[in-house]
Amino acid sequence: MSDTWRLIDMRVEDAYTQMGIDEAIAYARRRGETPNTVRLYRWSPSAVSVGYFQSIENEVDLDACSRLGVDVIRRITGGGAVFHDYDGEITYSLVAPDDDPKIPRDIISSYRLICGCVIKGLERLGLDSEFKPINDIVAGGRKISGNAQTRRYGAVLQHGTVLVDCDPRKIFTVLKVSGTKISDKMIKAAEERVTNVRRELGRDVSFEEARDALVSGFEETLDVRLEPGELTAYEAELMEKFREKYRSHEWVFRR
Amino acid sequence: MNGLGRVEFKVPGGKLIAAEAEAEGGRIVRVKITGDFFMHPEEAIEELEGSLTGVPVDERSLEEAMNGFFGSRSIELIGVAPRDFVHVIRMSLGSP
């Protein structure tokens, strides 16, 4: 019989709340009160997240973000900058104790496993993709998902983005691309490197359909049943605290 | 104060790293390392930057300091190795 994990399903929140929830769940694992959890979510307003080690001024066009009402946040995970477009992206996160029998100790192996959940989900939609170490998923050689992991509080936290649709012009507006003007050539080059679910399948896949496929992908790959649930009161309280950190200038401009 | 400002280096088969380092009298006075790599625990990066202050800018001293830092702690680096940090810091210092 397969284990039951908690599913926190398609919450739409701002960047600070989403990152606060991910960290709160990881933190709460210490108390052992919180079940292993998979979340699927979307960001509203749309936001740019940068990796823990990135220089925000070098990665993000802060003026463009403020003009467009796009939030800017720093993650606790490493990796690269991501544009979380409300109209084009689903984020997932997974939290489990770092000694969970299902999660490999080796970090790349655990990326491979957890990315495998997304790959299985995409397969449900009829889309072939593969894990590309260190932390990407590619379809037809083009990136369709970026992932990032941390291990802290005795937990593994991995979150990642699944591109359902994407507009390279929007991405180049909010992310810095070495000071050059956005050209058709750049857009074309980006389209060579990055793809998305709708483009690959050539049809208008809804967020609901993508969500259903991802849920199955996680269940099947991890051999668990995902049961819809909510944050515990303890997690909700922690989230408020972490959210303040993520909102603070000190944190966002830390590096 | 010597230093070229922020210099980037793409680790072959790995991640993009950048360093912004300054030296005075042949010793590092400030260094910031950024990029899209992974380091567990993440906060070790600030500790690393702090530990490099005062280190002579020559390759051997910097290598020794870097190896000493990583050798004495349980830190996992992904997409980058300690020698890549040495390399990009030396680039940023304008060293040949």
Contacts between the chains, C-beta under 8 A, distances in Angstrom:
chain1	res1	chain2	res2	distance
A	51	B	36	5.3
A	52	B	42	4.6
A	52	B	45	7.8
A	53	B	33	7.2
A	53	B	34	5.6
A	53	B	35	5.5
A	53	B	36	7.2
A	53	B	37	6.2
A	53	B	39	7.0
A	53	B	42	7.3
A	53	B	45	6.0
A	54	B	34	5.7
A	54	B	35	6.8
A	54	B	36	6.2
A	55	B	6	7.5
A	55	B	18	6.9
A	55	B	32	7.7
A	55	B	34	4.2
A	58	B	6	7.0
A	58	B	18	7.4
A	58	B	34	7.1
A	76	B	42	6.6
A	77	B	38	7.8
A	77	B	42	7.7
A	78	B	36	6.9
A	78	B	37	6.0
A	78	B	38	3.8
A	78	B	39	6.4
A	78	B	42	6.5
A	78	B	78	7.7
A	79	B	36	5.5
A	79	B	38	6.6
A	80	B	36	3.8
A	81	B	36	7.6
A	107	B	38	7.6
A	107	B	40	7.3
A	107	B	76	6.5
A	107	B	78	6.1
A	108	B	78	7.3
A	134	B	14	7.7
A	134	B	15	7.5
A	134	B	38	7.3
A	134	B	78	5.9
A	134	B	79	5.3
A	135	B	38	7.7
A	148	B	38	7.5
A	149	B	38	7.3
A	150	B	40	6.8
A	150	B	42	6.5
A	151	B	40	5.4
A	151	B	41	7.8
A	152	B	41	6.4
A	152	B	42	8.0
A	255	B	32	7.0
A	255	B	34	5.7
A	255	B	45	8.0
